[in-house]
């Protein structure tokens, strides 16, 4: 009964306002952030007539005008698709590549904020700026996430299929503490590098040397008990050692323990 009386009272009040109600509310008054000047006099959502607001902050302070969510609907941020990956920042050594996307529509009325607009990932070029092959020196195995391999070409510039490559299994012996601290999008995979686990590293073109069909640091010529060094591309502080177990045709390790030579 009490609710019905309140509803009748509300209708009578609205009718008595007439012209003033027609021009009240949030129509044309939606404001970003908390704007104390973004106000009018009308019915609030708590059924109190008086000063009400049409800014994004009114939902928190609970003093929005009755039609705020109708006149000022939340709009999430809209972004473009990712661009293609850039080339590596440096030739003939591990470095970084980047891809970007742009904001098409910023968020409004408490809509979802824009996601990251830039991604970085480790990479390595195998030719210098003049197009000549880089010299390959002995050194640690440079590795990155298996996701990197998805963008590698499967054919040469003449359309001929490239060598299929192979996989090397290692037992991870050690890693630096920095690996577990990585939380950026392009280095998050390093957190799963854990001592005592069997891991896989794929050797594929263009990391595979043309003359020997091997990858730097794959351990083919090393003693089975030798501790070999690896370096994660994308963070110079994430490195460690592993021991070669065997060479296989395909990598069969879990995704988080599957890497690729670069």
C-alpha positions in Angstrom: 0.0 0.0 0.0 2.8 2.4 0.9 4.5 1.8 -2.5 1.3 2.6 -4.4 0.9 5.9 -2.4 4.4 6.9 -3.2 3.9 6.1 -6.9 0.7 8.2 -7.1 2.5 11.0 -5.3 5.3 10.8 -7.8 2.9 11.0 -10.8 1.2 14.1 -9.3 4.5 15.8 -8.7 5.6 15.1 -12.3 2.4 16.5 -13.6 2.7 19.6 -11.5 6.2 20.2 -12.9 5.0 20.2 -16.5 7.3 22.3 -18.7 10.2 22.2 -16.2 10.3 18.4 -16.3 10.4 18.3 -20.1 13.7 20.3 -20.1 15.2 18.6 -17.0 17.2 15.4 -16.8 20.5 14.5 -18.5 19.6 15.0 -22.2 22.6 16.7 -23.7 24.4 17.1 -20.3 26.6 13.9 -20.1 30.0 14.9 -18.7 33.3 12.9 -18.2 34.8 12.3 -14.8 33.5 14.1 -11.7 32.1 17.5 -12.8 30.3 19.5 -10.1 29.1 21.9 -12.8 27.3 19.1 -14.7 24.1 19.4 -12.8 20.4 20.3 -13.1 17.3 20.3 -11.0 15.2 17.3 -11.4 14.2 13.9 -9.9 17.1 11.8 -8.6 17.2 8.0 -8.6 16.5 8.0 -4.9 13.1 9.7 -5.7 14.2 13.0 -4.2 13.6 16.1 -6.2 16.4 18.7 -6.3 19.9 19.0 -7.5 21.1 16.0 -9.5 24.1 15.3 -11.6 24.9 13.9 -15.1 28.6 13.2 -14.8 30.4 9.9 -14.6 31.0 10.2 -10.9 27.3 10.4 -10.0 27.0 6.6 -10.0 29.4 6.5 -7.1 28.0 9.3 -5.1 24.4 8.2 -6.0 23.2 11.6 -7.0 22.4 10.9 -10.7 19.4 12.3 -12.3 16.6 9.8 -12.9 17.5 9.4 -16.6 21.3 9.3 -16.4 21.8 5.7 -17.5 19.4 6.2 -20.4 20.8 9.4 -21.7 24.4 8.6 -20.8 24.9 4.9 -21.5 28.4 3.5 -20.8 30.5 3.2 -23.9 33.6 0.9 -23.8 36.9 1.9 -25.4 37.2 0.6 -29.0 40.6 -0.1 -30.6 41.8 -1.1 -34.0 43.3 -4.5 -34.9 47.0 -5.0 -34.1 49.5 -3.8 -36.8 52.0 -6.2 -38.3 55.1 -6.8 -36.2 57.9 -4.4 -36.9 61.4 -5.5 -37.8 63.9 -6.2 -35.1 65.4 -3.0 -33.6 68.9 -4.4 -34.2 70.4 -6.7 -36.8 72.5 -9.8 -36.1 71.8 -9.9 -32.3 68.9 -10.4 -30.0 66.7 -7.3 -29.8 63.0 -6.3 -29.7 60.1 -6.0 -32.1 56.9 -4.1 -31.6 53.3 -3.9 -32.8 50.7 -1.2 -32.1 47.0 -0.5 -32.3 45.1 2.7 -32.0 42.1 4.0 -30.1 39.1 4.4 -32.4 36.7 5.5 -29.6 37.8 6.5 -26.0 35.6 5.2 -23.2 32.8 7.4 -21.9 30.3 7.3 -19.1 32.3 4.8 -17.0 32.8 2.4 -19.9 35.7 -0.1 -20.1 39.1 1.5 -20.3 41.3 1.0 -23.3 43.6 -2.1 -23.3 47.3 -1.9 -24.0 48.1 -0.2 -27.3 51.6 -1.6 -27.7 53.2 -5.0 -27.5 56.9 -5.9 -27.5 58.6 -9.2 -28.1 62.1 -10.5 -28.3 63.4 -11.2 -31.8 66.6 -11.7 -33.8 67.5 -10.8 -37.4 69.7 -13.1 -39.4 70.7 -10.6 -42.1 72.3 -7.2 -41.8 70.8 -4.0 -43.2 72.5 -4.7 -46.5 70.9 -8.2 -46.7 74.1 -10.1 -46.0 73.9 -13.2 -43.7 75.0 -12.5 -40.2 78.0 -14.3 -38.9 77.1 -16.9 -36.3 79.4 -17.1 -33.3 79.4 -19.8 -30.6 77.6 -18.7 -27.5 74.5 -19.4 -25.4 71.2 -20.6 -26.9 68.9 -17.6 -27.4 65.3 -18.7 -26.8 61.8 -17.2 -26.7 58.2 -18.4 -26.5 56.9 -20.9 -29.0 54.3 -18.3 -30.0 57.2 -16.5 -31.9 57.4 -19.5 -34.3 53.9 -19.0 -35.5 55.0 -16.0 -37.6 58.0 -17.7 -39.1 58.0 -18.3 -42.9 57.6 -21.8 -44.2 58.9 -21.1 -47.7 61.9 -19.2 -49.0 61.7 -16.2 -51.3 61.4 -18.5 -54.3 58.5 -20.4 -52.9 60.5 -23.5 -52.0 59.6 -25.2 -48.7 62.2 -24.6 -45.9 63.7 -27.4 -43.9 61.2 -28.7 -41.3 63.7 -28.4 -38.4 63.8 -30.5 -35.3 63.3 -30.3 -31.5 65.8 -30.6 -28.7 64.8 -31.7 -25.2 66.6 -30.3 -22.2 66.5 -30.7 -18.4 66.5 -27.3 -16.9 69.2 -27.0 -14.3 69.2 -23.4 -13.2 67.7 -19.9 -13.9 68.3 -16.4 -12.6 65.7 -15.0 -10.1 64.8 -12.3 -12.6 62.9 -14.8 -14.8 60.1 -15.2 -12.2 59.7 -11.5 -11.8 58.7 -10.9 -15.5 55.1 -9.7 -15.8 55.1 -7.6 -19.0 53.1 -9.1 -21.9 56.2 -10.0 -24.0 58.2 -11.5 -21.0 55.4 -13.2 -19.1 56.3 -16.6 -20.6 59.6 -16.5 -18.7 57.8 -17.0 -15.4 57.2 -20.7 -16.4 61.0 -21.4 -16.8 61.4 -23.6 -13.7 64.4 -25.8 -12.5 63.9 -29.5 -12.7 61.5 -29.6 -15.6 62.0 -31.1 -19.0 61.7 -28.4 -21.7 61.7 -28.3 -25.5 63.3 -25.9 -27.9 62.5 -26.0 -31.6 65.3 -25.4 -34.2 63.7 -24.0 -37.3 64.7 -21.7 -40.2 65.9 -18.9 -40.1 67.6 -19.7 -36.8 68.8 -22.9 -38.4 72.2 -22.5 -40.0 72.2 -23.3 -43.7 75.6 -25.0 -43.8 75.1 -27.2 -40.7 71.4 -27.4 -40.3 71.9 -26.7 -36.6 70.9 -23.9 -34.2 73.3 -21.9 -32.0 73.4 -23.5 -28.5 71.5 -26.7 -29.5 74.2 -28.8 -27.8 74.8 -31.3 -30.6 78.5 -31.4 -30.1 78.5 -31.1 -26.3 79.0 -33.8 -23.7 75.7 -35.2 -22.4 76.4 -34.1 -18.9 77.6 -30.6 -19.9 75.7 -27.7 -18.5 74.8 -25.5 -21.5 73.8 -21.9 -21.2 70.6 -20.3 -22.5 69.4 -16.7 -22.6 65.8 -15.5 -22.8 65.3 -12.9 -25.5 63.4 -9.9 -24.2 65.1 -9.7 -20.8 68.9 -9.8 -20.5 68.6 -10.7 -16.9 66.7 -14.0 -17.5 69.2 -16.8 -18.2 70.4 -20.1 -16.9 71.7 -23.6 -17.7 70.2 -26.8 -19.0 71.4 -30.3 -20.0 70.6 -31.8 -23.4 68.5 -35.0 -23.2 67.7 -35.9 -26.8 66.8 -34.7 -30.2 63.3 -35.4 -31.6 61.4 -34.7 -34.7 58.7 -32.7 -33.0 58.4 -31.0 -29.7 56.1 -32.8 -27.2 56.5 -30.6 -24.1 53.6 -28.7 -22.5 53.1 -25.2 -24.1 54.5 -23.4 -21.1 57.7 -25.4 -21.4 58.1 -25.2 -25.2 60.5 -22.6 -26.7 62.1 -21.8 -29.9 65.7 -21.0 -30.8 66.2 -17.6 -32.4 
